[in-house]
């Protein structure tokens, strides 16, 4: 018997036990992928910590720890978040493969392309967060009221902040994929997106505020970027929707 789960075809009947068995197998695949990636990231966790330390001001020494277990737990935490980021393509694909049978074949092809697009956007989100949002946020927070405080950077808090920020930005960059997926499934349309742009603007602003960054600099950068991504989503929907409809119209009618 094959160890890999077989993806059901659209309309294919399956029992509840078969669905649960497939879900279990895909969860195991995802878990194995994260564990394997964790083994790699933990091996190089020293380089990961140095990489995350670079946004700190030059006059700041490395983050300090205040407990016996903190160096170990921080290294585990950073390695785990890095492993999740690395395995996002596998996690996205396993999620899509489980949900795919609910959609028609012509939708499945488009959605598979969107999964690949989601991977590219996740990488772009990490790069954007690391080189633009993180340095601005760290500079603001480590210099705020520095004349009144002896600011020490605690390792647990700093690495939690940077890890959540990068992961949050990577997931926030999936907005175009989410919007295009809804358009492809005909739940939304480009015309409706244009008509409700004010609601989209509010939603992107709220999402940007909810991202891990608590300072006004990173929050403002996140909000502006999400609004631009939403505008890109509308433009892509206007471009692809007529082509998707044309493809559907060109398909032969099913036999009765």
N, C-alpha and C positions, 0 to 999 in steps of 0.2 A: 504494500500500500504506500502511495506517495506521501512523503512527509509534508509537502507543500499543499496548502488548501486549494481546491478547485473553485474558480470563480463561476458562479451560476450564471446562466444566460437569462436575458430578460424574458419574463413570463414562465420560466422553468419553475415547476413546483418543487418544494422541499419541505420536509417536516421541521417542527420546532427544534428537535434534537439535532438535525443536520445544521440548521442555522447557528445554534449555540456551539456546535462543534467547530464550525468555521470561525466563529468569533473567538473561541478559545485559541485556536491555532494561530490566528492573526495577532492576537495579544501576545502569545508566546514568541512569535517572530519579532514583534516590536521590542519585547523585553530583552530577547537575546541580542538584538542589534544595539540596544542601549548599553547592555552590560559589556559587549565587545568594544564599543566605542569608549566606555568608561575605562576599560583596561588600558587603552591607548592614551586617553587624556590624563589619567592619573600618572602614567609613566612620565609624561612631559608636563606635569602640573607646575613644576618650577618655572618653566618658560611661560606658562599661562599666567602665573602670578606676576612675573616680570612684565608681560605684555599689558596686563591690567594696571600695573603701577605707572606706566608711561604717562598717562594724563595728569598725574600728580605734579604739582609745582616743583621746580628744580630744588627749592630750598627745603622741601619736605622729605624727611627720612621715610623709609619703608613703613607701612602700617604696623602698629604695635598690637600685641596681644595681652590680655589680662587674665588668662587662665591656663591651667596645665593642658587641658584638652583642646583649647582653641586653635592652635596651629594645625592639629590633625583634622578637626571638624571643618575648618575653613578650606583646607586642601581637598577634602572629600566633596564639599559643597561645590567648589569651583569646578572640579573635575566632572561632577554629575551634570551641572548646567551646560558645560561644554559638550558633553556627550549627547545631551538632548538636542542641542543645536546642530551637531554633526549629523544626527540620525533623522532630522526633520523630513528629508525626502522619503525615507523609508516609512516613517510614521504617516505622512500624508498619503503615500501610495496604499498602505494597508487599510487606512480608513476608507479611501475611495474604492478599493477593490471589494470591500465588504458592502458598500452602499450601491455599487454599480448596477447590480441586477434589478434595482428598482426603477432604472431609467432605460429608455429605448436605446437601441444600438447606435443610432446616429448621434444621440446625445453623449453616449459613452466615449466616442472617439474625441469629441471636443473637450470633454471633461478630463480625459487623460492628458491632453495638451495643456490644460489649465493646471494640472498637478505639476508638470514640468515648469510652467511659468511661475507657480508658487515657490518652487525651489530657488529659482533665480531671484525672485523678490525677497526671499528670506535672507539670502546672501547679501543682497543690496541693503537690506535693513540693518544687518549686523555692521556692515561697513559704514553706513551712514551714522549709526548710533555711536560707533567707536571713534570715528575721525571728526565728527561734527558736534553731536549732542553731548557726548561724555566729556570732552575737554572743556567745553563751555560750562557745563554743570559743575564739574569738579573745581574749576577756577573760581566760580562764583561762591560755592559753598565753603571752600577752604580759605577764602579771603574775607568772608563776611564778618564784619565787626572784629577783625583781627587785632585791632588796637585794644580791645577789651578782654580778649580771650587768648589763652595759650592753646592753640588748636592742635590737638593730637588726633591722628587718623587711626581709628580702631579697625583692625583687620576684618573682624566679623561683619561690622556694619558697612565698611567700604566695599568688600567683595560681594556682599548681598546686594548692595545698591547697584554696582556695575553689572552684575550678572542679570538681575531682574530688568534693568534698563535695556540691556542688549537683547534679551529674550523678548521683552515687551515690544521693542521697536521692530524686531524681526516679524513678530506676529501681526503688528499693526500694518506692516507693509503688504499684508495679504488682502487688503481692502479691494484692490482691483480684481483679484481672483474671485472673491466672494460676490462682488457685484456682477461680473461677467458670467459666473455660474448661474446666478438667478435669471439673467437675461437669456442665457442659452436654454434654460429650462422653461422659459416663457412665463416665469413668475413676475418678472419686471420687464419693462421695455425702455428703450432709449428716450422715447417721448415722455414717459412717466418720470424718468430720472431728471429730465430737464424741467418738467413742471414742478417737481418737488425739491428743487435744488436747495431751497432754504432749509428744509428739514435735514437734508444731507449735510449741509454746512453746520447745523447745530449738532448733528450726531458726530461728525468728525471732531468738532471742538470738544465735545464731552469726552470722546475717546482719548484725545490728546491730553486732557486734564487728568484722566484716570491712569495714564501711564506712570511707571514708577518714579520718574523725576519729579521732585517736589519744588524745585527752584523755578523762578519765572523764566530763566533763560532756556533751559531744556524744555519746559512746557510750551513756551512760545514757538520754539523750533519744531516741536512735535506737532503742534496744532497746524502750523503753516504747511508742513510736509504732508499731513493727512488730507488737508483741503486740496492740495495739488494732486495727490493720488486719487482723490475722489473725482476731481475734474478730469484726470486721465481716464478713469473708469468710464465716465460718460462719453468721452471721445472714442474710446475703444468700442463701447457698446453701439454707438452710432455707425462705426465702421463695419463691425462684424454682423450686426443684427440683420441687415438686408441680405448679406451673403448666406447666413444661416437659413433665412426664410426661402431664398432662392434654391438652396440645396434641397430643402424639404419639398418645395413645389416640383422639382425635377425628378423626385423619386417616383417610381411607378406605383400606381394604386394597388393595394392588397387585393388578392383574389377573394371573391365572396363565395 
